[in-house]
């Protein structure tokens, strides 16, 4: 069965949408690799013209990918609120 498996590669253009006005934009991501027991949360805050204000990456403790995604958002939002 596995011998007949063929990978399908799909390419698509992805672009960053800038925020309105003088607002900043926060993009975050979380990752959970069960087989390696590694979990991380990270993100970036950028200005309207795309200049980086801060980027962050942290190892975290959790047991699901959804939780790591939520933690990344929480870290980023908390930082933005403190500014």
N, C-alpha and C positions, 0 to 999 in steps of 0.2 A: 504494500500500500504506500509506504513512504517513498519508494523508488519512483512512483508516478507523480509525486508532488513537484509542482513548478511554482516558483515564487513569481508573484505579480508585482511589478514595480510601477507605481503611479507617481508622476511628477506634477507638482502644481506650484504656481507662484504665490508666495506669501509676502505681504507687505505690512509695515507698521502704520497704523492710523494715529496721527497726531491728535493731541487733546485740543479742545476749543479754548480760545482766549489765552490767558496767561496761566492756565492750569498745568499741573504736572500729571504725568501718567505713570501708573504703577503696573508693571507686568510681573507675575509670579509663577512659580512652578514648584511642584514637589515630586519626589521620586522615592519609591519603595522597592527595593530589590530583595525579595524574600529569600532567594537562594543564597545570597551573600550577606544577609542580615544587615544591609546598609540602608539608611534612610536619610534624606536630605531635603532642605527647603531653601529656596533662593528667589531672588528677584532683582529688578532694576527699576529705578525711578528716573524719568527723563522729562526734559522741558518740551515745550511746543516745537522747538526746532530739532529735537532729538539729542540735545546735549545731556550726558549722564550726570545726575546729581549724586546718586549713590547706587551701589550694587552690593548685594549681600548673598552669602551662602553659609548655611549652618548645618552641621549634623544634628539630627533630632531623634528623639525616642518615640516610636509609634509602631503600629502593626498593620496599617492599611495605607494604600496609596491615596485614598480620599482624605484621610487624616493629614497626611503629609502636605497635600495641596492646601487644605484649610490652614494648617500651621504657617505655610509660606505666606498666604494672604494676611493672616493675623499679624505676623512679624512686619510685613510691609505697611499695612494700614496703621499699626501702632507707631512705627517710625514717622510716617507722614503726619499723624495727629500731634506728635511731639514737636514738630517744626513750627 
